[in-house]
Amino acid sequence: MAKLSMGGFNVQDSGQGSVNLPMALAGAVGGALVLGLVYGVVGRVVGEFSYVAFLIGAASGVAAMKLGGGRSVIAGVVAAGASLVAVLGAKLIVGAPEGTSWISYHTTMFDILFCYLANPAAAFFAAGTDKARAILKHLPI
C-alpha cells in the first residue's frame, strides 16, 4: 500500500523496508535510456550484438533498485517497460542494412529472445523481485 511522505510516495519493498517510488521510477527510466542510447550508438558504429541487449534491462532494474532504496513490483513493471522502449529506440538508431526492411532485420528469433523477452525480464527481475537480492549483493555498486 502506498503512503504519502515528505519525499514522495513510498511503497513496501518486496523483501523489507520501503521504496522511494519517484526515485525508483527515475532510476528505471534513466538507466534504460542511457544504456539504450549506448547500445544504439555502438550497434550503429561497431555492429549490433543482440545477446547483450539484456544489459539495458539489467541497468534499468539495478538503477531503479539502487535509487529507490529497494524493490517494488511497480518499479519492476516500469523498469521492464522503459527497457523495452529503450531497446526499440536503440534498434531505430542501429537501423537496417540496405535492401532489407527494418522489421524483418530486427525481428529475428535471436532479437525476439534477447531484446524483447530477456531485456524486460532482466529489468523486472532486478527491480521487482526479491530473488535478485543475493545476486546483486556481489556487485561492486
DSSP file (Angstrom, degrees, kcal/mol; ACC not computed):
  #  RESIDUE AA STRUCTURE BP1 BP2  ACC     N-H-->O    O-->H-N    N-H-->O    O-->H-N    TCO  KAPPA ALPHA  PHI   PSI    X-CA   Y-CA   Z-CA
    1    1 A M              0   0    0      0, 0.0     2,-0.2     0, 0.0    11,-0.2   0.000 360.0 360.0 360.0 133.2    0.0    0.0    0.0
    2    2 A A        -     0   0    0      9,-0.1     2,-0.4     7,-0.0     9,-0.2  -0.534 360.0-170.7 -81.6 145.7    1.4    3.4   -0.9
    3    3 A K  E     -A   10   0A   0      7,-2.1     7,-2.2    -2,-0.2     2,-0.4  -0.997  22.2-121.5-136.2 143.3    1.6    6.2    1.6
    4    4 A L  E     +A    9   0A   0     -2,-0.4     2,-0.2     5,-0.2     5,-0.2  -0.666  36.5 168.1 -85.5 131.9    2.5    9.8    1.0
    5    5 A S  E >   -A    8   0A   0      3,-2.2     3,-1.4    -2,-0.4     0, 0.0  -0.764  52.6 -89.7-130.4 179.9    5.5   11.2    2.8
    6    6 A M  T 3  S+     0   0    0      1,-0.3     3,-0.1    -2,-0.2    -2,-0.0   0.785 124.7  50.9 -63.9 -27.0    7.5   14.4    2.5
    7    7 A G  T 3  S-     0   0    0      1,-0.3     2,-0.3    15,-0.0    -1,-0.3   0.392 122.6 -90.6 -92.4   3.3    9.9   12.8   -0.1
    8    8 A G  E <  S-A    5   0A   0     -3,-1.4    -3,-2.2    14,-0.1     2,-0.4  -0.860  74.5 -17.0 122.3-160.2    7.1   11.5   -2.4
    9    9 A F  E     -A    4   0A   0     -2,-0.3    12,-2.1    -5,-0.2     2,-0.4  -0.671  56.6-164.2 -85.5 135.4    5.3    8.2   -2.5
   10   10 A N  E     -AB   3  20A   0     -7,-2.2    -7,-2.1    -2,-0.4     2,-0.3  -0.955   5.9-173.8-116.2 139.6    6.8    5.2   -0.6
   11   11 A V  E     - B   0  19A   0      8,-2.0     8,-3.4    -2,-0.4    -9,-0.1  -0.872  36.2 -85.4-125.6 162.9    5.7    1.7   -1.2
   12   12 A Q  E     - B   0  18A   0     -2,-0.3     6,-0.3     6,-0.2     2,-0.2  -0.419  41.1-121.2 -68.8 139.8    6.6   -1.5    0.6
   13   13 A D        -     0   0    0      4,-2.1    59,-0.2     1,-0.1     4,-0.1  -0.509  20.7-122.0 -72.5 148.6    9.8   -3.3   -0.5
   14   14 A S  S    S+     0   0    0     57,-1.6   116,-0.2    -2,-0.2    -1,-0.1   0.700 109.2  21.0 -68.9 -16.0    9.2   -6.8   -1.7
   15   15 A G  S    S-     0   0    0      1,-0.4     2,-0.3    56,-0.2    -1,-0.1   0.742 131.5 -24.3-115.7 -44.1   11.6   -8.0    1.0
   16   16 A Q  S    S+     0   0    0     55,-0.1    -1,-0.4     2,-0.0    55,-0.2  -0.982  98.3   7.7-166.4 157.2   11.9   -5.4    3.7
   17   17 A G  S    S-     0   0    0     -2,-0.3    -4,-2.1    -5,-0.1     2,-0.3  -0.192  85.7 -63.7  67.2-152.7   11.5   -1.7    4.3
   18   18 A S  E     -B   12   0A   0     -6,-0.3     2,-0.4    51,-0.2    -6,-0.2  -0.907  35.0-130.3-135.8 163.6   10.1    0.8    1.8
   19   19 A V  E     -B   11   0A   0     -8,-3.4    -8,-2.0    -2,-0.3     2,-1.2  -0.941  17.2-130.2-117.9 133.2   10.9    2.1   -1.6
   20   20 A N  E  >  -B   10   0A   0     48,-2.7     4,-2.2    -2,-0.4   -10,-0.2  -0.730  27.9-162.7 -79.3 100.3   11.0    5.7   -2.6
   21   21 A L  H  > S+     0   0    0    -12,-2.1     4,-2.6    -2,-1.2     5,-0.2   0.869  79.9  52.0 -62.7 -44.2    8.8    5.3   -5.7
   22   22 A P  H  > S+     0   0    0      0, 0.0     4,-2.1     0, 0.0    -1,-0.2   0.910 113.4  45.7 -60.6 -39.3    9.7    8.6   -7.6
   23   23 A M  H  > S+     0   0    0      2,-0.2     4,-2.4    -3,-0.2    45,-0.3   0.891 112.4  51.3 -68.5 -38.5   13.4    7.9   -7.3
   24   24 A A  H  X S+     0   0    0     -4,-2.2     4,-2.3    43,-0.3    -1,-0.2   0.910 111.2  47.4 -64.1 -41.8   12.9    4.3   -8.4
   25   25 A L  H  X S+     0   0    0     -4,-2.6     4,-2.4     2,-0.2     5,-0.2   0.892 111.5  50.7 -67.4 -38.9   11.0    5.3  -11.4
   26   26 A A  H  X S+     0   0    0     -4,-2.1     4,-2.8    -5,-0.2     5,-0.2   0.906 111.6  48.5 -63.7 -41.0   13.6    7.9  -12.3
   27   27 A G  H  X S+     0   0    0     -4,-2.4     4,-2.6     2,-0.2    37,-0.4   0.895 110.9  50.8 -64.6 -40.1   16.3    5.3  -12.0
   28   28 A A  H  X S+     0   0    0     -4,-2.3     4,-1.8    35,-0.2    -2,-0.2   0.941 116.7  38.9 -63.2 -48.5   14.4    2.8  -14.1
   29   29 A V  H  X S+     0   0    0     -4,-2.4     4,-2.5     2,-0.2     5,-0.2   0.921 118.3  48.5 -70.1 -43.7   13.8    5.3  -16.9
   30   30 A G  H  X S+     0   0    0     -4,-2.8     4,-2.5    -5,-0.2     5,-0.2   0.926 112.4  47.5 -63.4 -46.2   17.3    6.9  -16.7
   31   31 A G  H  X S+     0   0    0     -4,-2.6     4,-2.1    -5,-0.2     5,-0.3   0.906 114.1  47.4 -62.2 -41.9   19.1    3.6  -16.7
   32   32 A A  H  X S+     0   0    0     -4,-1.8     4,-2.2    -5,-0.3    -2,-0.2   0.921 113.9  46.4 -66.4 -43.7   17.1    2.3  -19.6
   33   33 A L  H  X S+     0   0    0     -4,-2.5     4,-2.2     2,-0.2    -2,-0.2   0.909 113.5  47.8 -67.8 -41.5   17.6    5.4  -21.7
   34   34 A V  H  X S+     0   0    0     -4,-2.5     4,-2.1    -5,-0.2    -2,-0.2   0.957 117.9  39.4 -65.5 -49.9   21.3    5.8  -21.1
   35   35 A L  H  X S+     0   0    0     -4,-2.1     4,-2.6    -5,-0.2    -1,-0.2   0.825 113.5  56.2 -72.7 -28.4   22.2    2.2  -21.8
   36   36 A G  H  X S+     0   0    0     -4,-2.2     4,-2.4    -5,-0.3    -1,-0.2   0.899 108.5  47.9 -64.6 -39.8   19.7    2.1  -24.7
   37   37 A L  H  X S+     0   0    0     -4,-2.2     4,-2.6     2,-0.2     5,-0.2   0.915 112.6  48.2 -65.5 -43.2   21.5    5.1  -26.3
   38   38 A V  H  X S+     0   0    0     -4,-2.1     4,-2.7     2,-0.2     5,-0.3   0.927 112.1  49.7 -62.2 -44.6   24.9    3.4  -25.7
   39   39 A Y  H  X S+     0   0    0     -4,-2.6     4,-2.4     1,-0.2    -2,-0.2   0.907 112.6  47.5 -60.7 -43.1   23.6    0.2  -27.3
   40   40 A G  H  X S+     0   0    0     -4,-2.4     4,-1.8     2,-0.2    -2,-0.2   0.917 114.2  45.2 -66.0 -44.0   22.2    2.0  -30.3
   41   41 A V  H  X S+     0   0    0     -4,-2.6     4,-2.4     2,-0.2     5,-0.3   0.929 116.1  45.5 -67.4 -45.3   25.3    4.1  -30.9
   42   42 A V  H  X>S+     0   0    0     -4,-2.7     4,-2.7    -5,-0.2     5,-1.6   0.903 112.9  52.0 -64.4 -39.7   27.7    1.1  -30.5
   43   43 A G  H  <5S+     0   0    0     -4,-2.4     5,-0.3    -5,-0.3    -1,-0.2   0.850 112.2  46.0 -64.0 -34.1   25.4   -1.0  -32.7
   44   44 A R  H  <5S+     0   0    0     -4,-1.8    -2,-0.2     3,-0.2    -1,-0.2   0.898 122.9  33.2 -73.8 -41.5   25.4    1.6  -35.4
   45   45 A V  H  <5S+     0   0    0     -4,-2.4    -2,-0.2    -5,-0.1    -3,-0.2   0.937 136.4  15.5 -83.4 -50.5   29.2    2.2  -35.3
   46   46 A V  T  <5S-     0   0    0     -4,-2.7    -3,-0.2    -5,-0.3     2,-0.2   0.911 116.2 -80.6 -93.9 -50.7   30.7   -1.2  -34.5
   47   47 A G      < -     0   0    0     -5,-1.6     2,-0.4     2,-0.0    -1,-0.2  -0.640  43.6 -85.6 149.8 150.4   27.8   -3.7  -35.1
   48   48 A E        -     0   0    0     -5,-0.3     2,-0.6    -2,-0.2     3,-0.1  -0.672  30.0-171.8 -87.7 130.2   24.8   -4.9  -33.2
   49   49 A F    >   -     0   0    0     -2,-0.4     3,-1.8   -10,-0.1     4,-0.2  -0.877   2.5-171.9-118.8  94.6   25.2   -7.7  -30.7
   50   50 A S  G >  S+     0   0    0     -2,-0.6     3,-1.8     1,-0.3     4,-0.3   0.755  76.3  70.8 -62.7 -26.6   21.7   -8.7  -29.7
   51   51 A Y  G 3  S+     0   0    0      1,-0.3     3,-0.3     2,-0.1    -1,-0.3   0.645  96.3  53.0 -70.7 -11.4   22.8  -11.0  -26.9
   52   52 A V  G X  S+     0   0    0     -3,-1.8     3,-1.6     1,-0.2     4,-0.3   0.367  79.9  95.4 -99.3   5.1   23.9   -8.0  -24.8
   53   53 A A  T X>  +     0   0    0     -3,-1.8     3,-1.5     1,-0.3     4,-0.8   0.757  69.5  71.6 -66.6 -22.7   20.6   -6.2  -25.1
   54   54 A F  H 3> S+     0   0    0     -3,-0.3     4,-2.3    -4,-0.3    -1,-0.3   0.727  82.6  72.9 -65.3 -17.6   19.5   -7.7  -21.8
   55   55 A L  H <> S+     0   0    0     -3,-1.6     4,-2.6     1,-0.2    -1,-0.3   0.790  88.1  61.1 -66.6 -26.4   22.1   -5.4  -20.1
   56   56 A I  H <> S+     0   0    0     -3,-1.5     4,-2.2    -4,-0.3    -1,-0.2   0.947 108.7  42.4 -61.6 -47.7   19.7   -2.5  -20.9
   57   57 A G  H  X S+     0   0    0     -4,-0.8     4,-2.7     2,-0.2    -2,-0.2   0.888 113.2  52.3 -65.6 -39.4   17.1   -4.2  -18.7
   58   58 A A  H  X S+     0   0    0     -4,-2.3     4,-2.6     2,-0.2     5,-0.2   0.913 110.8  47.3 -64.3 -41.6   19.6   -5.1  -16.1
   59   59 A A  H  X S+     0   0    0     -4,-2.6     4,-2.4     2,-0.2     5,-0.2   0.901 112.7  49.7 -66.1 -40.0   20.9   -1.5  -15.9
   60   60 A S  H  X S+     0   0    0     -4,-2.2     4,-2.1   -29,-0.3   -29,-0.2   0.932 114.3  44.2 -63.7 -45.9   17.3   -0.2  -15.7
   61   61 A G  H  X S+     0   0    0     -4,-2.7     4,-2.4     2,-0.2    -2,-0.2   0.908 114.8  47.2 -66.6 -43.3   16.4   -2.6  -12.9
   62   62 A V  H  X S+     0   0    0     -4,-2.6     4,-2.9    -5,-0.2     5,-0.2   0.902 112.1  50.6 -67.2 -40.0   19.5   -2.1  -10.9
   63   63 A A  H  X S+     0   0    0     -4,-2.4     4,-2.6    -5,-0.2     5,-0.3   0.904 111.7  48.5 -63.9 -39.9   19.2    1.7  -11.2
   64   64 A A  H  X S+     0   0    0     -4,-2.1     4,-2.0   -37,-0.4     6,-0.3   0.916 114.2  46.0 -64.3 -42.2   15.6    1.6  -10.0
   65   65 A M  H  X>S+     0   0    0     -4,-2.4     5,-1.2     2,-0.2     4,-1.1   0.917 116.2  44.1 -67.9 -43.3   16.6   -0.6   -7.1
   66   66 A K  H  <5S+     0   0    0     -4,-2.9    -2,-0.2     2,-0.2    -3,-0.2   0.930 119.0  40.9 -70.0 -46.1   19.6    1.5   -6.0
   67   67 A L  H  <5S+     0   0    0     -4,-2.6   -43,-0.3    -5,-0.2    -2,-0.2   0.868 117.7  47.8 -71.9 -35.1   17.9    4.9   -6.4
   68   68 A G  H  <5S-     0   0    0     -4,-2.0   -48,-2.7    -5,-0.3    -1,-0.2   0.694 106.5-125.8 -78.4 -18.3   14.6    3.7   -4.9
   69   69 A G  T  <5S+     0   0    0     -4,-1.1     2,-0.3   -50,-0.2    -3,-0.2   0.674  76.5   8.1  83.3  16.8   16.3    2.0   -1.9
   70   70 A G  S   <S-     0   0    0     -5,-1.2     2,-0.4    -6,-0.3    -2,-0.2  -0.982  89.6 -63.8 167.0-169.9   14.6   -1.4   -2.5
   71   71 A R        +     0   0    0     -2,-0.3   -57,-1.6   -55,-0.2     2,-0.3  -0.845  40.1 172.0-111.1 144.3   12.5   -3.5   -4.8
   72   72 A S     >  -     0   0    0     55,-2.1     4,-2.4    -2,-0.4     5,-0.2  -0.993  38.0-131.4-147.9 143.6    8.9   -2.9   -5.8
   73   73 A V  H  > S+     0   0    0     -2,-0.3     4,-2.4     2,-0.2     5,-0.2   0.888 111.7  53.9 -62.1 -38.0    6.6   -4.6   -8.3
   74   74 A I  H  > S+     0   0    0      1,-0.2     4,-2.3     2,-0.2    -1,-0.2   0.933 110.0  45.9 -62.3 -46.3    5.6   -1.2   -9.6
   75   75 A A  H  > S+     0   0    0      1,-0.2     4,-2.6     2,-0.2    -1,-0.2   0.870 111.7  53.5 -64.4 -36.3    9.2   -0.2  -10.1
   76   76 A G  H  X S+     0   0    0     -4,-2.4     4,-2.3    51,-0.4    -2,-0.2   0.899 109.1  47.3 -64.7 -41.6    9.9   -3.5  -11.8
   77   77 A V  H  X S+     0   0    0     -4,-2.4     4,-2.4     2,-0.2    -2,-0.2   0.916 114.2  46.9 -66.7 -42.5    7.0   -3.1  -14.2
   78   78 A V  H  X S+     0   0    0     -4,-2.3     4,-2.9     2,-0.2     5,-0.2   0.905 112.2  50.7 -65.5 -40.6    8.1    0.5  -15.1
   79   79 A A  H  X S+     0   0    0     -4,-2.6     4,-2.2     2,-0.2    -2,-0.2   0.899 110.9  49.1 -63.5 -40.3   11.7   -0.7  -15.5
   80   80 A A  H  X S+     0   0    0     -4,-2.3     4,-1.8     2,-0.2    -2,-0.2   0.927 114.1  45.1 -65.0 -44.7   10.6   -3.5  -17.8
   81   81 A G  H  X S+     0   0    0     -4,-2.4     4,-2.2     2,-0.2    -2,-0.2   0.911 113.7  49.2 -65.3 -42.2    8.5   -1.1  -19.9
   82   82 A A  H  X S+     0   0    0     -4,-2.9     4,-2.4     1,-0.2    -2,-0.2   0.877 110.8  50.2 -65.9 -37.0   11.3    1.5  -20.0
   83   83 A S  H  X S+     0   0    0     -4,-2.2     4,-2.1    -5,-0.2    -1,-0.2   0.855 109.7  50.9 -70.9 -32.8   13.9   -1.0  -21.1
   84   84 A L  H  X S+     0   0    0     -4,-1.8     4,-1.7     2,-0.2    -2,-0.2   0.912 112.4  46.0 -68.3 -41.7   11.6   -2.3  -23.8
   85   85 A V  H  X S+     0   0    0     -4,-2.2     4,-2.3     1,-0.2    -2,-0.2   0.891 112.1  52.8 -64.9 -39.3   11.1    1.2  -25.1
   86   86 A A  H  X S+     0   0    0     -4,-2.4     4,-2.4     1,-0.2    -2,-0.2   0.890 108.0  49.2 -65.5 -39.3   14.8    1.9  -24.9
   87   87 A V  H  X S+     0   0    0     -4,-2.1     4,-2.2     2,-0.2    -1,-0.2   0.865 110.1  51.6 -70.1 -33.6   15.7   -1.2  -26.9
   88   88 A L  H  X S+     0   0    0     -4,-1.7     4,-1.6     2,-0.2    -2,-0.2   0.908 110.9  48.3 -66.5 -40.2   13.2   -0.2  -29.6
   89   89 A G  H  X S+     0   0    0     -4,-2.3     4,-1.8     2,-0.2    -2,-0.2   0.895 110.6  51.5 -63.4 -40.1   14.8    3.2  -29.7
   90   90 A A  H  X S+     0   0    0     -4,-2.4     4,-2.5     1,-0.2    -2,-0.2   0.889 106.9  53.4 -63.8 -38.9   18.2    1.6  -29.9
   91   91 A K  H  X S+     0   0    0     -4,-2.2     4,-2.2     1,-0.2    -1,-0.2   0.846 106.3  53.4 -64.8 -33.3   17.0   -0.5  -32.8
   92   92 A L  H  < S+     0   0    0     -4,-1.6    -1,-0.2     2,-0.2    -2,-0.2   0.878 109.9  47.9 -67.5 -36.8   15.9    2.7  -34.6
   93   93 A I  H  < S+     0   0    0     -4,-1.8    -2,-0.2     1,-0.2    -1,-0.2   0.911 111.7  49.8 -67.8 -41.9   19.4    4.1  -34.1
   94   94 A V  H  < S-     0   0    0     -4,-2.5    -2,-0.2     1,-0.1    -1,-0.2   0.907  92.3-177.2 -63.5 -42.3   21.0    0.9  -35.4
   95   95 A G     <  -     0   0    0     -4,-2.2    -1,-0.1    -5,-0.2    -2,-0.1  -0.337  27.6 -76.3  76.6-161.1   18.8    0.9  -38.5
   96   96 A A        -     0   0    0     -4,-0.1     6,-0.1     4,-0.1     3,-0.1  -0.974  44.4 -96.9-137.6 150.4   18.8   -1.9  -41.1
   97   97 A P    >   -     0   0    0      0, 0.0     3,-1.8     0, 0.0     8,-0.1  -0.207  57.1 -78.1 -63.3 158.8   21.2   -2.7  -43.9
   98   98 A E  T 3  S+     0   0    0      1,-0.2     3,-0.1     3,-0.0     0, 0.0  -0.311 116.8  21.5 -56.8 135.2   20.5   -1.5  -47.4
   99   99 A G  T 3  S+     0   0    0      1,-0.2     2,-0.4    -3,-0.1    -1,-0.2   0.386 104.4  93.8  88.8  -3.8   17.9   -3.7  -49.2
  100  100 A T  S <  S-     0   0    0     -3,-1.8    -1,-0.2    -4,-0.0     2,-0.2  -0.905  74.5-116.1-119.3 151.4   16.3   -5.1  -46.0
  101  101 A S     >  -     0   0    0     -2,-0.4     4,-1.9     1,-0.1     5,-0.2  -0.539  19.8-125.7 -83.0 152.3   13.3   -4.0  -44.1
  102  102 A W  H  > S+     0   0    0      1,-0.2     4,-2.1    -2,-0.2    -1,-0.1   0.897 108.5  52.0 -62.0 -41.7   13.7   -2.8  -40.6
  103  103 A I  H  4 S+     0   0    0      1,-0.2     4,-0.5     2,-0.2    -1,-0.2   0.927 111.2  44.5 -65.6 -46.3   11.0   -5.2  -39.3
  104  104 A S  H  4 S+     0   0    0      1,-0.2     3,-0.4     2,-0.2    -1,-0.2   0.840 114.8  50.3 -68.9 -30.2   12.5   -8.3  -40.9
  105  105 A Y  H  < S+     0   0    0     -4,-1.9     3,-0.4     1,-0.2    -1,-0.2   0.851 117.3  38.1 -74.2 -34.6   16.0   -7.3  -39.7
  106  106 A H  S  < S+     0   0    0     -4,-2.1    -1,-0.2     1,-0.2    -2,-0.2   0.217 106.6  64.4-105.8  14.7   15.0   -6.7  -36.1
  107  107 A T        +     0   0    0     -4,-0.5    -1,-0.2    -3,-0.4    -2,-0.1  -0.074  66.2 133.3-125.9  35.1   12.5   -9.5  -35.6
  108  108 A T  S  > S-     0   0    0     -3,-0.4     4,-2.7     1,-0.1     5,-0.2  -0.354  73.1-104.8 -73.0 165.5   14.7  -12.5  -35.9
  109  109 A M  H  > S+     0   0    0      1,-0.2     4,-2.4     2,-0.2     5,-0.2   0.868 122.9  54.2 -61.6 -35.8   14.4  -15.2  -33.3
  110  110 A F  H  > S+     0   0    0      2,-0.2     4,-2.4     1,-0.2     5,-0.4   0.921 110.7  45.7 -63.6 -44.7   17.6  -14.1  -31.7
  111  111 A D  H  >>S+     0   0    0      2,-0.2     4,-2.2     1,-0.2     5,-1.4   0.911 112.5  50.4 -64.8 -43.2   16.3  -10.5  -31.4
  112  112 A I  I  <>S+     0   0    0     -4,-2.7     5,-0.6     3,-0.2     4,-0.4   0.918 113.9  45.5 -61.6 -43.1   13.0  -11.6  -30.0
  113  113 A L  I  <>S+     0   0    0     -4,-2.4     5,-2.3    -5,-0.2     4,-0.4   0.956 127.1  23.9 -66.7 -51.5   14.7  -13.8  -27.4
  114  114 A F  I  <>S+     0   0    0     -4,-2.4     5,-0.8     3,-0.2    -3,-0.2   0.878 130.3  35.2 -87.6 -39.1   17.3  -11.4  -26.2
  115  115 A C  I  <5S+     0   0    0     -4,-2.2    -3,-0.2    -5,-0.4   -28,-0.1   0.878 128.1  28.4 -85.3 -39.4   15.9   -7.9  -27.0
  116  116 A Y  I   <S+     0   0    0     -5,-1.4    -3,-0.2    -4,-0.4    -4,-0.1   0.616 133.5  23.4-104.8 -13.2   12.2   -8.3  -26.5
  117  117 A L  I  ><S+     0   0    0     -5,-0.6     4,-1.6    -4,-0.4    -3,-0.2   0.744 125.0  39.7-114.4 -53.4   12.0  -11.0  -23.8
  118  118 A A  I  ><S+     0   0    0     -5,-2.3     4,-2.5    -6,-0.2     5,-0.2   0.847 110.8  61.0 -69.4 -33.2   15.2  -11.2  -21.8
  119  119 A N  H  ><S+     0   0    0     -5,-0.8     4,-1.7     2,-0.2    -1,-0.2   0.971 111.5  34.5 -60.9 -58.8   15.6   -7.4  -21.7
  120  120 A P  H  > S+     0   0    0      0, 0.0     4,-2.5     0, 0.0     5,-0.2   0.837 116.1  57.9 -68.3 -28.4   12.4   -6.6  -19.8
  121  121 A A  H  X S+     0   0    0     -4,-1.6     4,-2.6     2,-0.2    -2,-0.2   0.910 106.0  49.0 -65.2 -40.4   12.6   -9.8  -17.8
  122  122 A A  H  X S+     0   0    0     -4,-2.5     4,-2.1     2,-0.2    -1,-0.2   0.891 110.9  51.0 -64.8 -39.0   16.1   -8.7  -16.5
  123  123 A A  H  X S+     0   0    0     -4,-1.7     4,-2.3     2,-0.2     5,-0.3   0.934 113.7  43.1 -64.0 -46.2   14.7   -5.3  -15.6
  124  124 A F  H  X>S+     0   0    0     -4,-2.5     4,-2.7     1,-0.2     5,-0.6   0.896 112.1  54.3 -67.7 -38.8   11.7   -6.8  -13.7
  125  125 A F  H  X5S+     0   0    0     -4,-2.6     4,-0.7    -5,-0.2     7,-0.5   0.903 114.5  40.5 -60.2 -42.4   14.0   -9.4  -12.0
  126  126 A A  H  <5S+     0   0    0     -4,-2.1    -2,-0.2    -5,-0.2    -1,-0.2   0.890 129.0  26.6 -76.0 -39.7   16.3   -6.8  -10.7
  127  127 A A  H  <5S+     0   0    0     -4,-2.3   -55,-2.1    -5,-0.2   -51,-0.4   0.714 126.4  37.9 -98.8 -22.5   13.8   -4.1   -9.7
  128  128 A G  H  <5S+     0   0    0     -4,-2.7     2,-0.3    -5,-0.3    -3,-0.2   0.602 103.6  59.5-111.9 -12.0   10.6   -6.0   -8.9
  129  129 A T     << -     0   0    0     -4,-0.7     3,-0.5    -5,-0.6  -114,-0.1  -0.833  63.3-138.9-121.4 158.6   11.5   -9.3   -7.2
  130  130 A D  S >  S+     0   0    0     -2,-0.3     3,-1.3     1,-0.2     4,-0.3   0.562  90.3  83.5 -85.7 -10.1   13.4  -10.2   -4.1
  131  131 A K  T 3  S+     0   0    0      1,-0.3     4,-0.4     2,-0.1     3,-0.4   0.745  84.2  58.3 -67.6 -23.9   15.2  -13.1   -5.8
  132  132 A A  T 3> S+     0   0    0     -7,-0.5     4,-3.1    -3,-0.5    -1,-0.3   0.564  80.0  90.4 -83.4  -7.6   17.9  -10.8   -7.2
  133  133 A R  H <> S+     0   0    0     -3,-1.3     4,-1.0     1,-0.2    -1,-0.2   0.899  88.2  45.8 -57.7 -44.2   18.9   -9.6   -3.7
  134  134 A A  H  4 S+     0   0    0     -3,-0.4     4,-0.4    -4,-0.3    -1,-0.2   0.880 116.0  46.0 -68.1 -37.7   21.5  -12.3   -3.2
  135  135 A I  H >4 S+     0   0    0     -4,-0.4     3,-1.4     1,-0.2     4,-0.2   0.918 110.9  51.5 -70.8 -43.2   23.0  -11.9   -6.7
  136  136 A L  H >< S+     0   0    0     -4,-3.1     3,-1.1     1,-0.3    -1,-0.2   0.675  94.7  71.8 -71.6 -16.4   23.1   -8.1   -6.5
  137  137 A K  T 3< S+     0   0    0     -4,-1.0    -1,-0.3    -5,-0.2    -2,-0.2   0.747  93.0  58.0 -67.2 -21.9   25.0   -8.2   -3.2
  138  138 A H  T <  S+     0   0    0     -3,-1.4    -1,-0.2    -4,-0.4    -2,-0.2   0.558  84.8 100.4 -85.8  -8.6   28.0   -9.4   -5.2
  139  139 A L  S <  S-     0   0    0     -3,-1.1    -3,-0.0    -4,-0.2     0, 0.0  -0.504  75.2-132.8 -76.8 146.6   28.1   -6.3   -7.4
  140  140 A P              0   0    0      0, 0.0    -1,-0.1     0, 0.0    -3,-0.0   0.589 360.0 360.0 -75.6  -8.3   30.6   -3.6   -6.6
  141  141 A I              0   0    0     -5,-0.1    -4,-0.1     0, 0.0    -3,-0.0   0.435 360.0 360.0 -97.3 360.0   28.0   -0.8   -6.9
